[in-house]
Amino acid sequence: MLFEVRALTKTFGRATAVDTIAFGVERPGFIGVIGRSGAGKSTLLRMINRLTDASAGEVLFDGRDILRLRGAEKRAWQSECAMIFQQFNLVPRLDVVTNVMFGQLNKRSTLATMFNVFPRADIHRAIDILERLGIAEHAAKRAEALSGGQQQRVAIARALMQDPRMILADEPIASLDPMNAQVVMDTLRRIHDEDGRMVLCNLHTLDTARRYCDRVIGMRAGRIVFDGKPEELTTTAAREIYGADESFSESATSTAIEALETPALRAVHTAEAAV
């Protein structure tokens, strides 16, 4: 088993955010974790990345319990397990290529970090990654000058700079418009397909999970209530995940561009396609 979560639990006082969950992954895949806000999705990823300590349980990668790692071994794991956040977590006033090279922080000396001294090979590698993601022309710009979708691709480039074995993405498209959301998800999926990296991605929309994921895990109130293939994610299963009744509508959670179009706009697009 490549990756395994065993009875993982996180409590905050009397509240239980993640409740003895368990699942295993035999080979690198693109796995979506869905559920409403407060389901425990973000806490799960933060425990895996060691940003938050677990209250109980085990998280095994290649047979090693990463929850037991300390010091240099913990930092090494965080290099192997890159994290992509909803709000990008870039340094706004620094240029794009410098933000990308911050993916090497765990591998650089404190002095080099303080003075932003980067080896030429790292600079070339960062630009190559930006080229791969289609944003190399923005390398010299301040991060704050980019659109939200571009900033999220910079965050993905920073993660790739770590050369991770696993990528954790915590609702990476939640703050993006549908067009940029599609670009970011296409980028993550391509990285998985081309590099063979495992991706564990928190999502809150069913259409995105069905389109991009090989496997979907549904969480509700800290527990796993669904674990299966995207095609098994029926409306009935979605109601269980979201704790909804018969009035639940998938269109309310959709990020698909088509779902946001009015009938008149759809007619325009249909006419354009016929030309």
C-alpha positions in Angstrom: 0.0 0.0 0.0 1.5 3.3 -1.1 -0.6 5.5 1.3 -2.8 4.6 4.2 -4.8 6.5 6.8 -5.7 4.5 9.9 -8.3 5.7 12.5 -7.2 9.3 12.0 -8.8 11.6 14.5 -8.5 15.3 15.3 -10.4 17.0 18.2 -10.5 20.6 19.2 -11.6 20.7 22.7 -15.0 18.9 22.8 -15.4 19.2 19.0 -14.3 16.4 16.7 -13.2 17.7 13.2 -12.0 14.3 11.9 -13.5 11.2 13.4 -11.5 7.9 13.1 -11.4 7.9 9.3 -9.5 5.2 7.3 -8.7 4.7 3.6 -5.9 3.3 1.6 -4.3 4.1 -1.8 -2.4 1.4 -3.7 -0.9 3.5 -6.5 -0.6 7.2 -7.3 -4.1 8.5 -8.3 -6.1 11.7 -8.6 -8.4 11.6 -5.6 -11.0 14.1 -4.8 -12.3 14.7 -1.2 -15.8 16.4 -1.3 -18.2 17.7 1.4 -19.7 20.8 2.7 -17.8 23.4 4.7 -16.9 22.0 8.1 -16.8 18.4 7.0 -13.2 18.0 8.0 -11.6 18.1 4.5 -9.0 20.8 5.2 -8.1 19.4 8.6 -7.4 16.0 7.0 -5.0 17.6 4.5 -3.3 19.7 7.2 -2.7 16.6 9.3 -1.2 14.7 6.3 1.1 17.6 5.6 2.0 17.9 9.3 0.7 21.5 9.5 -1.7 20.3 12.2 -1.0 17.5 14.7 -3.4 14.6 14.8 -5.1 13.6 18.1 -4.9 9.9 17.2 -4.3 7.5 14.4 -1.7 6.8 11.8 -0.8 8.2 8.3 1.5 5.8 6.4 3.4 6.6 3.2 5.5 3.7 1.9 5.0 2.0 5.3 6.4 4.9 7.3 4.1 6.7 9.8 4.7 10.3 8.9 2.8 11.5 12.1 5.9 10.3 14.1 8.4 12.4 12.2 10.2 15.2 13.9 12.7 17.9 13.0 14.6 17.4 9.8 12.6 14.2 8.9 9.3 16.2 9.3 10.6 19.0 7.0 11.8 16.4 4.5 8.3 14.9 4.4 6.8 18.4 3.9 9.0 18.7 0.8 7.8 15.3 -0.5 4.2 16.3 0.2 3.5 19.7 -1.3 0.5 21.8 -0.2 -1.6 24.1 -2.5 -3.9 26.5 -0.7 -7.2 28.2 -1.6 -5.7 31.7 -1.1 -2.5 31.0 -3.0 -0.2 32.0 -0.1 2.2 33.9 -2.3 4.4 36.9 -1.3 2.5 39.6 -3.2 5.3 42.2 -3.6 7.9 39.6 -4.8 8.3 38.6 -8.4 6.7 35.4 -9.7 10.0 33.4 -10.2 11.1 34.2 -6.6 7.8 32.9 -5.3 8.3 29.7 -7.3 11.8 29.2 -5.9 10.4 29.4 -2.3 9.4 25.8 -3.0 13.0 25.0 -2.1 12.9 26.6 1.3 13.2 23.3 3.2 16.3 22.5 1.2 18.2 25.8 1.5 20.3 27.3 4.2 18.8 30.0 6.5 21.3 32.6 5.3 20.5 32.0 1.6 16.8 32.2 2.5 17.2 35.6 4.2 19.0 37.2 1.3 17.0 35.4 -1.5 20.2 33.9 -2.9 19.3 31.3 -5.5 21.6 29.0 -7.5 21.4 29.6 -11.3 20.2 26.1 -11.8 17.2 26.7 -9.5 16.3 29.9 -11.4 16.3 28.0 -14.8 14.3 25.2 -13.3 11.7 27.6 -11.9 11.3 29.3 -15.3 11.0 25.9 -17.0 8.2 25.0 -14.7 6.5 28.3 -15.4 6.8 27.6 -19.1 5.2 24.3 -18.6 2.3 25.9 -16.9 1.9 28.6 -19.6 2.9 31.6 -17.5 6.6 32.1 -18.1 6.0 35.5 -19.6 4.9 36.7 -16.1 8.1 35.5 -14.4 9.4 39.0 -13.7 6.1 40.5 -12.6 5.0 40.9 -9.0 2.7 38.2 -7.9 0.0 40.7 -6.9 -0.2 41.9 -10.6 -1.5 38.5 -11.7 -5.1 37.3 -11.9 -6.4 34.8 -9.4 -6.1 31.9 -11.8 -2.5 32.9 -12.7 -1.6 33.2 -9.1 -2.9 29.7 -8.4 -0.7 28.4 -11.2 2.2 30.1 -9.6 1.4 28.3 -6.4 1.3 25.0 -8.3 4.6 25.8 -9.9 6.0 26.5 -6.4 4.7 23.0 -5.3 6.4 21.4 -8.4 9.6 23.1 -7.4 9.7 20.8 -4.4 9.6 17.8 -6.7 7.0 16.2 -4.4 5.7 12.6 -4.5 2.3 13.8 -3.3 0.4 17.1 -4.0 -2.3 18.2 -1.5 -4.7 20.8 -2.9 -7.1 22.4 -0.4 -10.0 23.7 -2.5 -7.7 25.2 -5.1 -10.5 26.6 -7.2 -12.9 27.9 -4.5 -12.0 31.5 -5.0 -11.8 31.4 -8.9 -14.3 32.0 -11.6 -15.4 29.0 -13.7 -12.9 29.7 -16.6 -9.9 30.0 -14.3 -11.1 27.0 -12.2 -11.1 24.9 -15.3 -7.6 26.0 -16.2 -6.3 25.2 -12.7 -8.0 21.8 -12.6 -6.7 20.9 -16.1 -3.2 21.8 -14.9 -3.4 19.6 -11.8 -4.8 16.7 -13.8 -2.1 17.1 -16.5 0.6 17.0 -13.7 -0.8 13.8 -12.4 -1.0 12.2 -15.8 2.4 13.3 -17.0 4.4 13.0 -13.8 2.6 10.1 -12.0 2.3 12.2 -8.9 -0.4 11.4 -6.4 -2.9 14.3 -6.0 -5.3 14.6 -3.1 -7.7 17.5 -3.8 -10.4 19.0 -1.6 -13.4 20.0 -3.6 -16.9 21.1 -2.9 -18.6 20.6 -6.3 -19.8 17.3 -7.8 -19.2 18.1 -11.4 -15.5 18.9 -10.8 -15.0 15.7 -8.9 -16.7 13.6 -11.6 -14.7 15.3 -14.4 -11.2 15.2 -12.9 -11.0 12.5 -10.2 -10.2 8.8 -10.5 -11.7 8.2 -7.0 -14.0 10.3 -4.8 -14.1 10.3 -1.0 -17.1 12.0 0.6 -16.9 13.4 4.1 -19.7 14.6 6.4 -19.2 15.7 10.0 -15.7 14.4 10.1 -16.5 10.9 8.8 -16.2 9.2 5.4 -19.7 8.5 4.1 -18.7 7.7 0.5 -15.7 6.2 -1.2 -16.0 5.1 -4.8 -15.6 5.9 -8.5 -16.8 9.2 -9.9 -19.6 7.5 -11.8 -20.9 6.1 -8.5 -21.4 9.6 -7.2 -25.2 9.7 -7.8 -27.6 12.3 -6.6 -28.6 10.0 -3.7 -25.0 9.6 -2.7 -24.5 13.4 -2.9 -27.5 14.0 -0.6 -25.9 11.8 2.0 -22.6 13.6 1.7 -24.1 17.1 1.9 -26.8 16.1 4.4 -29.5 17.4 2.0 -33.1 16.4 1.3 -34.9 15.8 -2.0 -34.7 19.5 -2.8 -31.0 19.2 -3.3 -29.9 20.5 -6.8 -26.4 19.7 -8.2 -26.6 22.9 -10.3 -26.3 24.9 -7.0 -22.8 23.5 -6.5 -21.7 23.5 -10.1 -18.5 25.2 -11.4 -19.3 24.3 -15.0 -19.3 27.3 -17.3 -22.4 25.9 -18.9 -24.3 25.9 -15.6 -23.9 29.7 -15.3 -25.1 30.6 -18.8 -28.5 32.0 -19.4 -30.7 30.6 -22.2 -30.0 33.7 -24.3 -26.2 33.3 -23.8 -26.4 29.6 -24.7 -28.3 30.5 -27.9 -25.4 32.9 -28.8 -22.8 30.3 -28.2 -24.8 27.7 -30.2 -25.0 30.2 -33.1 -21.3 30.9 -32.9 -20.5 27.2 -33.0 -22.6 26.8 -36.2 -20.7 29.4 -38.1 
